[in-house]
Amino acid sequence: MVGFSPDGKVNKVGTAALEQVGKRLWGFKPNLMEDIVDQHGSGTSLSWFARNMPRYERILKQWGPVRTHLVASITSAMTGCPYCTYGHAYAMELHYFSERSELMSADEREIEGWCGQEEATVVENFRRLLVDSDLESELPILERVVELRSGQESTGSDDDANIAHLLKMFEFLNSCGINAGTESDAAHDPINKNAELRTAYARRRSS
């Protein structure tokens, strides 16, 4: 495979390209990019992002960031990937804080800590998070994620199609993060570039 050149030059080029995409979108070079390229090679990695990210961006616009990052963090926590769980939970927290000037009932580090627990426990934790954070309207999406992830339900609605895409995306991303033990970094969303908001959020959390 072209991604695995003996001198590693092709992999370095692929990693640099994906890191620059992350920096442009989110304001930092995501730790996972190098691990993805190391595991799958530059060609496969670049092709995967080209196929999957446009649909992901459309879901963000259609659903909004809180729901999109909620599904991403639920999926990643159930799979057991701390890296993706933290990055998307933090993005969800920042958007929630920006929209409501309130904090969710559990922070991103607590949510990250749900990884590795029994799936039923993870789901119950998220149910409680939604209720306690006045996000009961998202409970049907949570339940649908669980149903579609089990493989016992077929997709039907537009929401189902979005969930199915995110489940497939994060199956790939989570496996890379778990295999490499990738360390968490920042919020996986353009809102991460808002340093003033991040500072205000951190201050509120600390108080």
WOCORHU-V94156 format. One record per pair of residues at least 24 apart in sequence whose ideal C-beta (glycine too) atoms are under 8 Angstrom apart, sorted by sequence separation. I is the first residue (numbers start at 1). J is the second residue. D is the distance in whole Angstrom. If there is no record, write none. Layout:
I_J_D + I_J_D
//
This chain:
105_129_6 + 17_42_8 + 86_111_7 + 104_129_7 + 11_37_5 + 65_91_7 + 66_92_6 + 69_95_7 + 85_111_6 + 86_112_4 + 106_132_8 + 11_38_7 + 14_41_7 + 15_42_8 + 18_45_6 + 65_92_7 + 85_112_5 + 105_132_4 + 14_42_3 + 18_46_7 + 21_49_7 + 104_132_8 + 105_133_5 + 13_42_6 + 14_43_7 + 17_46_7 + 66_95_5 + 85_114_7 + 104_133_4 + 11_41_7 + 65_95_4 + 66_96_6 + 82_112_5 + 85_115_5 + 10_41_8 + 11_42_6 + 14_45_6 + 18_49_7 + 64_95_8 + 102_133_8 + 10_42_5 + 14_46_6 + 10_43_8 + 66_99_7 + 82_115_5 + 3_37_7 + 77_111_7 + 81_115_7 + 77_112_8 + 80_115_5 + 80_116_5 + 3_40_7 + 4_41_5 + 77_114_5 + 96_133_7 + 3_41_2 + 73_111_6 + 77_115_5 + 2_41_7 + 3_42_4 + 76_115_7 + 1_41_5 + 2_42_7 + 3_43_5 + 2_43_5 + 3_44_6 + 78_119_5 + 1_43_7 + 3_45_7 + 1_44_7 + 78_122_5 + 77_122_5 + 78_123_7 + 74_122_8 + 77_125_8 + 74_123_8 + 77_126_7 + 32_83_6 + 31_83_7 + 32_84_8 + 74_126_5 + 70_126_8 + 30_87_8 + 70_130_8 + 70_135_8 + 70_138_6 + 74_142_6 + 66_135_8 + 71_141_7 + 75_145_6 + 67_138_6 + 70_141_7 + 74_145_6 + 78_149_7 + 66_138_8 + 70_142_8 + 112_184_7 + 67_141_6 + 71_145_6 + 75_149_7 + 84_170_6 + 81_170_8 + 84_173_6 + 84_174_6 + 71_162_8 + 75_166_6 + 79_170_7 + 71_163_6 + 75_167_6 + 79_171_7 + 81_173_7 + 81_174_4 + 84_177_6 + 94_187_6 + 98_191_7 + 72_166_6 + 76_170_6 + 80_174_7 + 81_175_8 + 83_177_4 + 93_187_8 + 95_189_7 + 71_166_5 + 75_170_5 + 79_174_4 + 82_177_7 + 94_189_7 + 62_158_8 + 81_177_4 + 90_186_7 + 91_187_4 + 95_191_6 + 98_194_8 + 76_173_8 + 81_178_5 + 87_184_6 + 90_187_4 + 91_188_5 + 94_191_5 + 68_166_8 + 72_170_6 + 76_174_5 + 80_178_6 + 86_184_4 + 87_185_7 + 90_188_8 + 91_189_4 + 94_192_7 + 103_201_8 + 107_205_6 + 63_162_7 + 75_174_7 + 79_178_7 + 83_182_4 + 87_186_7 + 98_197_6 + 62_162_7 + 83_183_7 + 87_187_6 + 88_188_6 + 91_191_6 + 94_194_8 + 97_197_7 + 76_177_8 + 83_184_5 + 87_188_4 + 88_189_8 + 91_192_7 + 103_204_6 + 82_184_6 + 83_185_8 + 90_192_8 + 103_205_7 + 59_162_5 + 94_197_6 + 97_200_8 + 84_188_8 + 94_198_7 + 97_201_5 + 59_165_7 + 59_166_7 + 94_201_6 + 97_204_7 + 93_201_7 + 56_165_7 + 55_165_5 + 56_166_8 + 52_165_8 + 56_169_6 + 52_168_8 + 72_188_8 + 52_169_5 + 69_188_8 + 52_172_8 + 69_189_7 + 48_172_7 + 65_189_6 + 65_191_7 + 40_176_8 + 36_173_8 + 39_176_6 + 36_176_5 + 39_179_6 + 32_173_7 + 35_176_5 + 39_180_7 + 35_177_7 + 38_180_7 + 32_176_6 + 35_179_7 + 32_177_6 + 35_180_4 + 35_182_5 + 32_180_8 + 32_182_5 + 31_182_5 + 31_183_6 + 31_184_8 + 31_185_5 + 30_185_6 + 28_185_6 + 28_186_5 + 30_188_7 + 27_186_8 + 26_186_7 + 26_187_7 + 26_188_6 + 26_189_6 + 27_190_8 + 26_190_6 + 28_192_7 + 25_190_6 + 27_192_5 + 26_192_5 + 27_193_4 + 26_193_7
//
